[in-house]
Amino acid sequence: MAVIMDGKSLAAKIKAQIRKQVDSLAIKPGLAVIIVGEDPASKIYVKGKINDCKECGIAGFEFVLPHTTPQSEILNLISQLNERDDVHGIICQLPLPRGIDQKSVMQAISPAKDVDSFHYENLGKTVSGNYGFLPCTPAGVMELLNHYGVEIGGKHAVVVNRSLIVGKPLAMMLLNANATVTICHSQTKNIPHMVSQADIVVTAVGRQNFITSDMVKPGAVVVDVSIIRREDGKLCGDVDFGPVSEIASHITPVPGSVGPMTRAMLMKNTLLSANGGLVG
Ligand code: GUN
């Protein structure tokens, strides 16, 4: 039976440490969270982030805009927030409504306040290993692996996702930690074969039972980034958890592992920004 990597309790510990550090600062860190439109999942995520702010002693400024908001208005708000001294981090919850150019919005956030680390300047730092703000989900996965003593150097990591938010930066961070990395995507031939070669599997596909026990090498470490709402309303990930946990050495449950770690990393980046920010 695999070790269950409990990101929920690790995130709670990290947030408690952040709270202590925040309380010792002369200023109160502030995080601005912009949400455009009525996507139900986004509303739940934003509520969670604002709650995390409260727990950590960070001021959470929520900006709720209707789905009809013109792009120019979003860019205007971001440029005001870029100037505000009480705002140290800015995030714009994705997805944005159709018609809004996500790339322009993300690149409008000042790299110095880009606590999601979506700006190309910050992405470049992550690729180079010259770390500044780390992208939250990849950073959460790396902290979880480190906390549970998972060896990364020399291991074969297979990342089943190539997004700019998860797969690409995580692959670079694993590579910087000396893993041999394979990225799989929708055009990859024979993903089950690729996954079966992995010492560490990270999946973020969004399909229930995408990773089954016949694909997983005995003793592999399995990290599930996906959160899928099933028809019965329950949440699950990509991994067929029961059978895979019988053969993996370590595994993350969904919900309650990578999600809380992602949010804890957002708080960590906001503290970092308020605490003098990044050098260089
Ligand atoms: N939508 C899904 N995940 C994220 C995230 O990490 N940050 C933002 N801003 N939007 C998201």
Residues whose N, C-alpha, C, O or C-beta is under 5 A from the ligand:
A	BS01	GUN	I91 C92 Q93 L94 P95 D116
